[in-house]
Amino acid sequence: MSSIEERVKKIVAEQLGVKEEDVKPEASFVEDLGADSLDTVELVMALEEEFETEIPDEEAEKITTVQLAIDYIKENLG
Amino acid sequence: MTLTTSLNDKVALVTGASRGIGAAIADTLGALGATVIGTATSAAGAEKITARFAEKGISGVGKELDVTRAESLATLLESVKKDFGAPVILVNNAGITKDNLLMRMKDEEWAEVIDTNLSAVYRVTKACLRDMTKARWGRIINISSVVGSMGNAGQSNYAATKAGVAGFARSLAAEVGSRGITVNTVAPGFIDTDMTKVLPEAQREALMSRIPLGRLGAPEEIASVVAFLASDAGGYVTGETIHVNGGMYMA
């Protein structure tokens, strides 16, 4: 089983069409990885599917970087 | 150059497919190779659709759906995805009328028409959209009415919903165009269906006199436009309202 970090990075790379090595923890989806608003919605949906959870909208809005996504998953599913 | 209208391997969901325009749309998409899920408000209506598909050699089934109930929709989509795969073609056709002059209109007549004709388009489209964005291909086609553009006394509720879906389509087209999804509206004029058969003869004649082509439209003439939009041939049309009314209203 891959770690949460690896799984999150893989999904971000797939959803945003970027290389996995560019998916650094501090990378912002919009500013660094070129996501638009629809991309970020799809990304959150993909995370929900991967980790079989539901991320409330008000929490989803705060998940703007790779590290914040990893932290959210760890805190809520750990 | 050939006109590519094949819908092979595509799953299509058509609401209100037991009769009239919806039935013609379901049958036409099926004849072009799509697997069609046609919905009806009753189990008997759904069975009739299944029987009709079988008779015509169309792949797919009829299913019961109340478009005003989220649970009914969730149940339907779950079973469709399991048996056929997620729909990538959605035709929002189900609709009702509750005509009345506004001064006499009851709150229920307003609310029911809004819920069935407009809120249901939001509901069903939203439920299908995620799978279309994943597939990076989708077709959403709303069946509206000429009344949404030209207005009609006694149909303020109906006309509001029909104008509403066109605006919905334009906005959604802007949202999801980058995912290969087109969203369009087809606005039929005076079509020969059960909905128009109930009109009094005098009103029919008055309407006919305003149609340059001098006849009612056939449900198949709406279905062919929907099929075009659903196919690759219509792939660059999005956010548009296509009027199909024999010239009764020219926008």
HADDOCK unambig.tbl for C-alpha pairs under 7 A between the chains (distance, minus, plus):
! none
